[in-house]
């Protein structure tokens, strides 16, 4: 079953220059991990807000688990599709971690005992149990983002959409968040839509799409997408460092594969050195 489906969706901010999203047809299956790639202004963040009902399509239809997203279904849709923003400070509403995580669950009127259970579940899922009573302001950027994810998880959504949620973090913080996201998909069976411009993050996804000017211009597995590196450059998406290393080694005459997996690259280099000796 499709968790999210866009049917000929169009959206414009009313500015000159046309649609931010143009006649887009796209779906995400329940349990899938999909990465949406694109440069700034490609429409990917607009799409995230359409999934959650923060924006309303000018034309076409967005379905959440087979139900059309409109004013009547918006409340239920937002409980099923959780959205995590780029800046965790924009989602912080309380000074103490457990109060912040509880906020959404309290607002939907859950019993206190149920809220307590959800706080424990959410903090455990993101590895922040020991910070339950901590001040949010004292946390690192990566820890704040994990708390933001926990706040969404406390509503027990079926889908989590991460809109550039690692963009403000250092490499270590980005790795921490991506490990949490992968765990949620594999162990909690939560459908994940990852919106990013970091190509290496998309390697964790089962499927990737590239957006440009409000349209999907490439789609396939992450490896299939990254193998078309010259085409990616035309959409202002550069290969991560390991991808560039592969290209330089190939240009030097080494028969290594196009890969973003360091173990695969090491295996290929070792094979080339063995042949040379």
DODODREN-790058 format. One record per residue (C-alpha): x, y, z; residue number from 1. Coordinates in Angstrom, 1 decimal. Example, Ala and Ser with C-alpha at 12.3 -4.5 7.8 and 13.67 -1.06 7.14 Angstrom:
2
R     c1     c2     c3 resi
R   12.3   -4.5    7.8    1
R   13.7   -1.1    7.1    2
//
This chain:
277
R     c1     c2     c3 resi
R    0.0    0.0    0.0    1
R    1.2    3.5   -0.7    2
R    1.8    5.6    2.4    3
R    2.0    8.8    0.3    4
R    0.8    9.3   -3.3    5
R    0.9   12.5   -5.3    6
R   -1.3   12.6   -8.4    7
R   -0.5   15.4  -10.9    8
R    0.3   17.8   -8.0    9
R    1.0   21.4   -8.8   10
R    1.9   24.2   -6.3   11
R    3.0   27.8   -6.8   12
R    4.0   30.5   -4.3   13
R    2.4   33.1   -6.6   14
R    5.7   34.5   -7.6   15
R    6.9   35.0  -11.2   16
R    8.8   32.0  -12.5   17
R    6.1   29.3  -12.5   18
R    5.3   26.4  -10.3   19
R    7.5   25.3   -7.3   20
R    5.9   21.8   -8.0   21
R    4.8   21.0  -11.5   22
R    2.4   18.1  -12.4   23
R    4.2   15.8  -10.1   24
R    3.3   12.1   -9.9   25
R    5.1   10.3   -7.1   26
R    4.4    7.6   -4.4   27
R    6.1    6.2   -1.4   28
R    5.2    2.6   -0.3   29
R    4.5    1.8    3.3   30
R    7.8    0.8    5.0   31
R   10.0    2.2    2.3   32
R   13.0    4.5    2.8   33
R   13.1    7.1    0.0   34
R   15.6    9.9   -0.4   35
R   14.6   13.0   -2.3   36
R   17.7   14.9   -3.6   37
R   17.9   18.4   -5.2   38
R   19.7   21.7   -5.0   39
R   18.2   24.7   -3.3   40
R   15.0   25.8   -5.0   41
R   14.4   22.4   -6.6   42
R   11.0   22.0   -4.9   43
R   12.0   19.2   -2.4   44
R   11.1   21.1    0.8   45
R    7.9   22.3   -0.8   46
R    7.0   18.7   -1.4   47
R    7.7   17.8    2.2   48
R    5.2   20.4    3.3   49
R    2.6   19.1    0.9   50
R    3.0   15.6    2.4   51
R    2.1   17.0    5.8   52
R   -0.6   19.5    4.8   53
R    1.4   22.5    5.8   54
R    0.9   23.6    2.2   55
R   -2.1   22.9    0.0   56
R   -1.8   21.8   -3.6   57
R   -3.1   24.3   -6.2   58
R   -4.0   21.3   -8.4   59
R   -3.9   17.6   -8.2   60
R   -4.2   15.4   -5.2   61
R   -2.1   14.2   -2.3   62
R   -3.3   10.9   -0.7   63
R   -2.1    9.6    2.7   64
R   -2.7    5.8    3.0   65
R   -5.3    6.0    0.3   66
R   -7.2    9.0    1.8   67
R   -7.3   12.4    0.0   68
R   -5.6   15.1    2.0   69
R   -8.0   18.0    2.5   70
R   -9.5   20.1    5.3   71
R  -11.6   17.2    6.6   72
R   -8.7   14.7    6.8   73
R   -5.9   17.1    7.7   74
R   -5.9   16.3   11.5   75
R   -5.6   12.6   11.0   76
R   -3.0   13.0    8.2   77
R   -0.7   15.0   10.5   78
R   -0.8   12.3   13.1   79
R    0.2    9.8   10.5   80
R    2.9   11.9    8.8   81
R    5.4   13.5   11.1   82
R    7.7   16.3    9.8   83
R   11.2   17.1   11.2   84
R   12.6   20.4   10.1   85
R   16.1   21.6    9.4   86
R   16.6   23.7   12.6   87
R   15.6   21.8   15.8   88
R   15.2   25.1   17.6   89
R   12.1   25.7   15.4   90
R   10.4   22.6   16.9   91
R   11.5   23.2   20.5   92
R    8.5   24.2   22.7   93
R    9.7   23.4   26.3   94
R   12.9   23.9   28.2   95
R   13.1   20.3   29.6   96
R   13.6   17.3   27.2   97
R   10.7   15.1   28.5   98
R    8.3   18.1   28.4   99
R    9.3   18.9   24.9  100
R    8.8   15.3   23.7  101
R    5.4   15.1   25.5  102
R    4.1   18.3   23.9  103
R    2.5   16.7   20.8  104
R    1.1   13.8   22.6  105
R   -0.5   16.1   25.2  106
R   -2.1   18.2   22.5  107
R   -3.9   15.3   21.0  108
R   -5.4   14.5   24.4  109
R   -3.7   11.2   25.3  110
R   -4.0    9.9   28.9  111
R   -1.1   10.8   31.2  112
R    0.0    7.1   31.5  113
R    0.0    6.7   27.7  114
R    2.0    9.9   27.4  115
R    4.6    8.5   29.8  116
R    4.9    5.3   27.8  117
R    5.4    7.3   24.6  118
R    8.1    9.5   26.1  119
R   10.0    6.4   27.1  120
R    9.5    4.8   23.7  121
R   10.6    7.9   21.8  122
R   13.6    8.7   23.9  123
R   14.8    5.1   23.8  124
R   14.3    5.0   20.0  125
R   16.7    8.0   19.5  126
R   19.1    7.0   22.3  127
R   18.3   10.0   24.5  128
R   16.9    8.3   27.7  129
R   19.7    9.6   30.0  130
R   18.9   13.2   28.9  131
R   15.2   13.0   29.9  132
R   15.5   15.7   32.6  133
R   18.1   17.8   30.8  134
R   17.7   21.3   29.6  135
R   17.2   21.4   25.8  136
R   19.4   24.5   25.6  137
R   22.4   22.6   27.0  138
R   22.3   19.9   24.3  139
R   24.5   19.7   21.2  140
R   22.9   20.3   17.7  141
R   22.8   16.6   17.1  142
R   21.1   15.9   20.4  143
R   18.6   18.6   19.9  144
R   17.7   17.1   16.5  145
R   17.3   13.7   18.1  146
R   14.9   15.3   20.7  147
R   13.0   16.9   17.8  148
R   12.6   13.4   16.2  149
R   11.5   12.0   19.5  150
R    8.8   14.6   19.8  151
R    7.5   13.4   16.4  152
R    7.8    9.8   17.4  153
R    5.8   10.3   20.5  154
R    2.8   10.7   18.2  155
R    3.6    7.3   16.8  156
R    3.4    8.4   13.1  157
R    3.4    5.9   10.3  158
R    5.7    8.1    8.2  159
R    8.5   10.5    9.1  160
R    9.6   13.2    6.7  161
R   13.0   14.7    7.4  162
R   13.3   18.0    5.6  163
R   17.1   18.8    5.5  164
R   17.2   17.7    9.1  165
R   21.0   17.3    9.2  166
R   21.9   20.4    7.2  167
R   22.9   22.4   10.3  168
R   24.9   19.6   12.0  169
R   28.6   18.7   11.9  170
R   29.6   15.4   10.3  171
R   29.4   13.6   13.6  172
R   25.9   14.9   14.3  173
R   24.8   14.0   10.8  174
R   26.0   10.4   11.3  175
R   24.2   10.2   14.6  176
R   20.9   11.3   13.1  177
R   21.2    9.0   10.1  178
R   21.9    6.0   12.3  179
R   18.7    6.9   14.2  180
R   16.7    7.2   11.0  181
R   18.0    3.9    9.7  182
R   17.0    2.2   13.0  183
R   13.5    3.6   12.9  184
R   13.0    2.3    9.4  185
R   14.4   -1.2    9.9  186
R   13.4   -1.9   13.5  187
R   10.3    0.2   14.0  188
R    9.1   -0.2   10.4  189
R    8.4    3.5   10.0  190
R    8.2    4.8    6.5  191
R   11.0    7.4    5.9  192
R   11.2   10.2    3.4  193
R   14.6   11.8    3.6  194
R   15.0   15.2    1.9  195
R   18.6   16.1    1.5  196
R   21.3   17.5   -0.6  197
R   24.0   15.2    0.9  198
R   24.3   12.4   -1.6  199
R   26.1   10.1    0.9  200
R   23.0   10.2    3.2  201
R   20.9    8.9    0.4  202
R   23.0    5.7    0.2  203
R   21.0    4.4    3.2  204
R   17.7    4.7    1.3  205
R   16.2    1.9   -0.8  206
R   15.2    4.4   -3.5  207
R   16.3    7.8   -4.5  208
R   14.8   10.6   -6.7  209
R   16.3   13.8   -7.9  210
R   14.2   17.0   -8.3  211
R   14.9   20.0  -10.4  212
R   12.6   23.0  -11.0  213
R    9.6   21.2   -9.3  214
R    9.9   18.0  -11.3  215
R   11.4   14.6  -10.8  216
R   14.3   14.2  -13.3  217
R   16.0   11.1  -12.1  218
R   14.9    8.0  -10.1  219
R   16.3    4.6   -9.2  220
R   18.4    3.0   -6.5  221
R   21.0    5.3   -4.9  222
R   23.8    3.4   -6.8  223
R   22.0    3.8  -10.1  224
R   21.6    7.5   -9.4  225
R   25.2    8.1   -8.4  226
R   26.5    6.2  -11.4  227
R   25.2    9.0  -13.6  228
R   27.5   11.5  -12.0  229
R   27.9   13.8  -15.0  230
R   24.1   14.2  -15.2  231
R   24.0   15.0  -11.4  232
R   26.4   17.8  -12.0  233
R   23.9   19.4  -14.4  234
R   21.5   19.6  -11.5  235
R   24.1   21.2   -9.2  236
R   24.6   18.0   -7.2  237
R   28.3   17.0   -6.7  238
R   29.5   13.6   -5.7  239
R   30.7   13.2   -2.1  240
R   34.4   12.8   -1.5  241
R   34.6    9.0   -1.9  242
R   32.8    9.3   -5.2  243
R   35.3   11.9   -6.4  244
R   38.1    9.5   -5.3  245
R   36.7    6.7   -7.4  246
R   36.6    9.0  -10.5  247
R   40.3   10.0   -9.9  248
R   41.4    6.4   -9.5  249
R   39.5    5.5  -12.7  250
R   41.2    8.4  -14.5  251
R   44.6    7.0  -13.3  252
R   43.8    3.7  -14.8  253
R   42.6    1.7  -11.8  254
R   39.6   -0.5  -12.4  255
R   37.5    0.5   -9.4  256
R   33.7    0.6   -9.3  257
R   31.6    3.7   -8.9  258
R   30.8    3.3   -5.2  259
R   30.1    5.3   -2.1  260
R   30.9    2.2    0.1  261
R   34.4    2.5    1.5  262
R   34.7   -1.3    2.0  263
R   33.9   -1.8   -1.7  264
R   36.5    0.7   -2.8  265
R   39.1   -0.8   -0.5  266
R   38.3   -4.3   -2.0  267
R   38.7   -3.0   -5.5  268
R   42.0   -1.2   -4.7  269
R   43.4   -4.4   -3.1  270
R   42.4   -6.4   -6.2  271
R   44.1   -4.0   -8.5  272
R   47.3   -4.1   -6.4  273
R   47.2   -7.9   -6.3  274
R   46.9   -8.0  -10.1  275
R   49.8   -5.5  -10.5  276
R   52.1   -7.5   -8.3  277
//
